[in-house]
Amino acid sequence: MKYRSTRGQVSGISFKDAVMMGLADDGGLLLPERIPTFSNDELHELAALPYAELAFRVISRFTDDIPAVDLKDLLNRSYAAFDHDQVTPVVSQDNVHILELFHGPTLAFKDVALQFLGNLFEYLLKERNQHMNIIGATSGDTGSAAIYGVRGKQNINIFILHPKGRVSPIQEMQMTTVTDSNVFNLAVEGTFDDAQSIVKEIFGDLEYKEKHSLGAVNSINWARVLAQVVYYFYACFQVQKETGCEEVEFSVPTGNFGDIFAGYVALRMGVPIRRLILATNANNILSRFVTRGDYSAAEVNHSLSPSMDIQVASNFERYLFYLYGEDSSRINSAMEMFRQTGRLEFSAEEIAKVQQTFAASSVDDAETLKTIETFYQQTGYLLDPHTAVGVEVGRRVRDESCPLICLATAHPAKFGDAVKQAIGLDPELPPAFQGIDKLEKRLQVLPAEIDQIKSYIDQHAL
């Protein structure tokens, strides 16, 4: 399997090189030259597999340059770090199937990908006798999951930018209380979009990227998306067994389009997904795109679901590539238009095509709190605010004739203030969070200026 860039100037590269490159050298995003598919008989066989073995069977379709025994070892070690033997279990509550993605070390869905990516990076760097400086931006959970994925690993330093004061207290403490010598937390005085823009611009400076051997852990890295594809297979199989239904729908709370794009890849591979339901908070650029073709950037709203407080979805370009018939020239034109005007335009035919695969809606903070409250009253099950967005949107636009699977992207204790506001009670702290506020913290506050960020990296890079 070879990889190519959405922008057409990079092609024919191996999986290993795609992982190490992160953002393509032409500024685009890397994708496989083709999306492999499974037959119905093969899907039936996959449905009987435990999670790590299923992950191997799916991911190995995209990799032909890592020996099977090594890939299996990487996956087994990655998912041994989870506290549930199913890794991503599905629980049924009030006619909704909740896909719990928060059983990893940092209690967020990003662990599913970043435990694997951290082990993969270490494997490749040892094989190549190289080092790497990882740089990434986070709106909340990516940062801690990335840090926990590579903390203490050889030949890797990691620099994580988060918007100062715009992640939850628990999220900030999970990042800043990791004091391993290879971990650097940067609190940027701006929004997540500011931080993400800086990271993308740094990766676009090829001389600087090469000088510091930069690597990416954000969902611009194809391995991140690939690891997330697996749980769409797994959840579908579990719900099929429980309900006897052939097709399912997924409701996905998303701001960066990465998690739902993984669902799109799973659909293309043969998973019987009737629709992917895209759920946003008040930062609704993606739901506006699906419902009326309005992809235009607006001011970022600070919400109770901060990991979705995004107005420029970095993974959206991957889906556009397929919407545009894999036409890189159109991608280049569209990205330049968006850079200049902050908006993209679509034909009625294109939006009709989008709506064959996606449905969408958005939920404000008041509706998020109400969903947490009523769901808890009805079931005793506690939703974090991001999951609540997915549940509310899913129930709003679902097709009642097939099961609805909602992605639970984080443990509710990560957003205790919002939960308490909704139900009047503090969520029970899991063992991983107990006493975290007493630990030593280490971070550097910097302005949202690329020169300052580069200067800091220059001083601390391997």
N, C-alpha and C positions, 0 to 999 in steps of 0.2 A: 504494500500500500504506500503510495506516494502522496505528498501534500502540496497544495498550491495556495496562493494568496487570492483573496477576493479582488485585489486590485491588479492582478494579472502579470506582475513583474517578477514574481517568485513562483517557481514550480519544480516538480520532480524531486522534492526533498524527502528524506526518510522520516519515520515517526520520531526517532531519537533526535534528529536535528530540528524537527518541528517543536518538540518539547523545549529544547534548549533555546530556540529562537524566540519563543513567546509571541510577541508582536512581529509580524512579517517585516522584513527589511524595507519593503516599499510602503509601509504604513498601513497595510491591510491586515486582515485576520486570516489565519490559516484554516483550511478545510481539507478533508480527504478528497482525492480526485474522483472518488465515487463513494456512495453510501451503500455498504453491503446490506443484503436482506436475508431474512430467515424464512424458510417455507413453513407452512402450518405444521407439518410433521416435526420439523426442527423446534418450533416454538413449544409443541407439546412435550418434547424431550427436555427442553430448558426449564419448563415449569416445575420439574421434580428436583431441581438442584438447590443446594444451600447457597447462601448469598455469595460467598467468596468464589465458589466454583462457577456460578452464573456470571459473576464479574469477569472471570477469566475467559469464558466462552464468548462474551460480548466484546470485550476489549481486544482479545486476540484477533478479531476480524479486522482490526485497524492497525495491527502491529505485525510486521514480519521480520523485524530486526532485533527482537529480544527473545532469547531461547525460552521455550515454554516453561521449563523448570524454574527459571529466574522470574518470569512474570508471575507464576503461581506463588512463589515465595514472597514477592513484593506485595501481592494482594492479601495473602494470608496474614502477613505481619501487619498490614495496614488495618485490617478489620478485626484483628485480635485486640486492638485498642478500644473497641466499643463494648459497652456494658450490657448489651442485649445479644443473645445468641443468634437472633435473626438479623442483626445489624440495623435494618430499617423495617420494623414491624408495622403491621396495619391493625388498627383497632376500630371497631364499629361503634358509632355514637349517633343517636337520633337520625337515622337514615343517611348518615354520612360516614364514609370510610376515611379515617385519619391516618395518613402515612407519616409515622413518627421518624423524623430525620435528625433527632437531637440526642442520640445515644452515644456520640463520640466524645472525645476529651474536652471539648469546649461547649458541648451541648447545643450545637447548631448544625444545620445541614451542610455547611461548608466543610465540616470534618470528613464527610464521605469522600470528597475529592482531594482534600489537602493532606490527609494522612497518606494517601497513595502518592500524591505528587511529591511530598517531602522525601519519601523513600525512593521514589524514582529519580529525583535529582541526585541524591546521595549515590545511588547506584551508577548513574551515568558519569558523574564527576570522578568517582573512583576509577571507573573503566578508562576514562580519558586522561587521567592524571591532571585534572583541571580544578579551578576554583570558580565560585560564582558569587555575585552580589545580587540578591533578590531585592527588587523594589516593587512596592504595590500600594494602592490606595484602598481604603476601606470605608464603607458607610456603617460598619458595625461588626459583623461577624467574620468577614473574610480575614481581617487582621489577626484576631486571636487564633483562628483556625490555622492560618498560614504560619504564625509564630510557633504554635504547638506542633505543627508538622515538621519544622526544621530546627527547633531549638536544640542546641548542643550538637548538631550534626557537623561532621567534618567538612571543611572546604566551602562552607556557606556562611555568609553574613546576610541578614535580612533587615531591610529598611521599610517600615510601614507608616504611611501617612494617613492620619484620620482627622476629620474636621473638629477642631477644638470645641468642646462643649456640645457637640451635636451627635454623640453616641450615648447610649445609656450608661449609667455609672458602672454597672456590672461589666459591660463590654469594655469600657476604658480600663477597669481594674484587671480584667483578664489579660489585656495586652501589656499594660505598664508594670504589672507585678512579675513579669517574666524577666529576670535580670541576668540570664545567660549572656556571656560576653559577645555572642554573635547576633544579639537582638538589639535593634535600635528603633524606638518609637518616636515618631515626629507628629506633634499636634499642630496642625496647620490652621492658621487664623483665616478661615474661609469655609466654604461649603465642600461637600464631597465632590461635586462637579469640578470645583477648583483643583482639588487634590488629584482627581482622576486626569484632568487635562494636563497637569504638570507631569504626571507619570507617562502619559502617552507622548508628550513632547520630548521628554528625556529619551524614551525608546526610539523616537524618530531621529535623534541625533546619533547617526550610526557610528561616528568616530568615538563619541563618548560611551556608547553602548559597548563597543569593542574594547575600549580602554579598560573598562571596569568589569567586563564579562557579565553584563547585566542579564538577569533572568526574571521572568514574570510569573506571579502566582495568581493574579487576578484572572477572571474568566476569559480574558483575551487569550490565555494559554489553552490550547486545544485539549490537553490532557485533563484539565478541570472539567470541561463540558463532557468529555467522554466518560469520565467516572460517574457523572451524574445521570447519564443515559441509563445506567444499569438499574437504578431503583424504579424507573418506569416499568421495565420488564417485571421486576420482582413484585411490585404492588399490583399490577394487572393480574399476574398469575394468582396471587393470594385472594384477590377479590373474585376472580373467576371461580376458584374452588369454593368459596363461601356462598356465592349467589347463583352459580350456574349460568350467569349471563355471559355472552360472547364479547360484547363491546363495553368499554368504560369511558368515562370522561374524567379529566383531571382539572382541578382548579389550582392555579399556581400563583401565589403572591410574588410579584416580581417588580424590580425597578430597573435592572440592568439587562433584562431579556436573556440572561445566561441560563437560568434554571428552566425556563419554558422552552428555550431553544433545544435543550437536551431532550425535552419531551417531543419536540418536532423531529429530532433525529430518530428517536425511538419509534415514532409513528412511521417514518420513512423506512425503517428497518423491518417493519411488519407487525409491531405491537398493535392490537386492535383498539385503537383510540378513536372514538367517534369525534370528539372535539377537545381542544385544549382551551380552557377558560383562563383568560389573563385577568388577574386581579391587581388593581393598583389602589394606592391611597390618593390623597388630594394631588399628589404629583403624578398627573394622569396622562402624560404624553403618549404612553403606550396604549392605554385603553381608548384614548381619542383616535389614535391611528386605526385601531381595529373597528371601532363603531362608525366612524365617519371619515376616515382617511386624513385626519388632521394630525400630522406629525410636526409640531412646532414647539420649540423650547419656550419655557416660561420661567418665572422666578421659582426657586426651590422653596417649598413650604416645609417648615419644621413640624414634624408630626409625631404621634405616639408610636408609629412604626418606622423608626429612623433608618433602618437598613434599606428602605424603599424610597428615601427622600432623594430622588435622582430625576434629572430632566434630560440627560443625554445618555441613552442606553448603549453601552459600549458594544454589546453583542448583537445589536439590531442589524448591523452591517452583514453579519453572516446570513440572517434570514433574507435580507434584501437581495443578496447574491442569487438565491434560489427564486425569489419572486421575480427578479429581472431576467430569468432564464439563463443564469450563470454568465451574464454579460459583464465582464470587468470594466469595459469602457463606460457603461451606464453607471456602475458603482462609483467610478472616479468622478464622473460628472455630478452625481447625486451628493457625494461627500463634499465636493467643492461648493455646491449650491448651499448645503446645510452650513458649511463653515462661514459663508458670506451672509446668508439670510436667516439662519436659525430655523429653517423649515424645509420640508420636502413636499412634493405634490405627487398625487397618484391618480390614475384614471379610474373610472367607474368599474372597468373590467378587472383592474388589479385589486381593488377593494373587494369586489365580489369573490375573487379568488382567495383573498385573505380570510374572508368570512366563511369559506367552506371548511377551513381548518380551525379557526379561532373564534371564540366569543369573548366579550370583555365587559367590565364595568368597573367603577371606582367607588370607594367608601371613604367617608370623612371620619375624623376622630370621634365625633359623637356616635356615629353608627358602629365604629369599631368597639367602643366601650359597651354599647348596648348589646352587641353580639357576644362579647366576653361574658357579660352578666347573664343574659338569657340562656346561653349554652350551658353555663355552669349551673344555673338553677334547674334546668331541665335534665341534665345528665350527670352533674357532679364532676365533669371533665373541664379542666382549665386550659384555655387557649392563650397563647401569647398574642400580642396585637397584630403581628404579621399574619399568623395563621388565621386570626379572626377575620382579617380582610379577605383571605382566600375562602373561608367558610361562608361569609355573607354574600360575596359575589357569586360563589358557586351555587348556593341555594337560590339566588336571584335569577340566574340565567340557565340553570341546568336543564337537561332533557330528562324528564322524569322516567322515561322508559329504560334508562340504563343506570348502573351504579355511578355515584359521584365519589371520586377520591380527592381529598384535599390534602395538600402538602403542609405538614406541620414543621415549619422551618427552624424553630428555636424553642427551647424550654421556657415556660412562662416565667421562671425565676429570673431570667435575663432581663425582664422588663417589669420588675416588681412594682414600680411606681404606677405604671399604667394598669396593672392587674388590681392593685389596691384601690385605685380610683374607680374601677369597674365594679368590684364585688365587696369592697370595704374590708378586705382581709389581705394580709401579706401572703404571697405564695410560699410554700415550704421550700427552704433552701436545700438543694441537693448537696451531698458531701463536698463536691468540687468547689462550691461557693462559700462554704462555712469558714469564717475567719479571713476571707480574702481581703477585707478592708483593713486588716491589721498588717498586711505584708508590705515590705519595702516597695516603693514605686520608682521607676526610672523612665523619664521622657524628656524630650526637648521641644519647646514651643518655638515655631518659626513662622514668619509671614508666608502667605501664599504667593511666593515669588520663586520662579524656577532657578534663578542664580543662587539664591540662598540655599535651596535644597541641594543643588549640585555641589556647592561648596562644602556642605556638611558631609555629603557622600564622599567627596574627594578626601576628606580628613579621616574617614572611618572605614573606607572600603578595603577589602582584602587586596 
